[in-house]
């Protein structure tokens, strides 16, 4: 007899979040007396609160780039002018706020090469990116020390330096639009992948070359999860969410669809 198998829902963060209504923001600010906060704080909080039904929550995303740039010392007018170093205060506060809202949450970050930082110091691309990766690792470690479970690293494509220096058990590399080459580059460093349904065929083509342990399918349709189950065990398949201007009920609807009949 067939039965329903509920699929774990994993959040991978957001591309962006629209600025809030002025009235909503004003009401939120009233409740923030004595705490440091800004528009990014508001978005982090609202994004996380909307994910009540996500089994693996994650706030942040590409819109978190401004916070990252502010947390890298040695920058001036968008360029690196001296040896970079971590400025942890605001990201530490973000982590503590996130932990209070929901323990076990992840934070999604854009990678160093996507921040648009110019190099006025090293004059060597490899040294430049490597130094930024070192700062990233210290910032992520600080957030984990404050209660963050791990980090999703988002980029259309990753440089070899970023793959080598930022991959690890506490990070998850995710390319929203990457094709088979990008997927392959990620699978050289981690045994799990997140893709949209239109990349299933590409994944099936390269899958024999890798020891793939888990796949997260983002915004799956009615038959997409069944396609994956033709190649994977149910325990290794997750349903994924990646908010791209998503509606208020995005996460609830996604959770309702996250099941198969087996």
Steps between C-alpha positions, in 0.01 A plus 500: 500500500632842408547761770582869532865588558558854623810668358725722714472868403834683486538876456785635290443869573391781268615694196356821638224631720295805417515794737213489748200724518589815697227432756614142559859614540400776742304254716793260501746773602283582803573154637876528450588734787846432634605271214709578195301450182462620142314408182711186452411392855132543417532288185693225678234480769198513270649241266563260786157549656336415168674161505318352797425182305847459353677205662844649429464881519739748344486878491719740303595476135633727231346805672743435789791625287496849653543354847792291382673797339456695823659210688822496297759740635743662259238617250462856381247612240442141392868414461747307711776738605676300772521150645138392557378402846164401651278756672268266684266725703197519271514143372533379859190698595317354200592150611380555855168641380452209258577245772241656731234479231577140405781274608673293235463763227743549213611824335539544123786713369619612158863399437794747502532523122139617467531799735644731233808589704793645304858405582724801568734315734620158381497554125475123477157340451582172674643669810210746499224236494688275740532781753127574478424130545706503818294790634179318400605192692560706815165678463317170450678347798395796713137449402519127572647578841190714557262217416470485121487139377683556171515710183364479147745659253322632190648580161421437135854361477782453749866571442737213561641688798154536655426132445824396665497742791131537588366147458468292815262317735340824621449657155270410211585624151197598293479635143146616409565514124809283448500239225667160492854646520422696816314207651801280428738750660289503817481121513878484500486654848173384654283189478170690482345743256201732465344552157182624339282248310629617161847372598391142580603368159843663527542350846406153378761526223792572731378307805695178425825693537435598863404347832185706550349456846211748495316727260280798581243578230394864508136592437407150384191444288256213535710245310852631566554324832377175344763535226774527759369199687558293189874544571520582873370358826233716667728569797755669273254738331405838649259768387663842475389860519683802362305822535509708182240767566285226650146554622407512867376138497795365297642280778162366612408403143839338448466292815155382388656373174799333664389138493486197274288187495720190504 
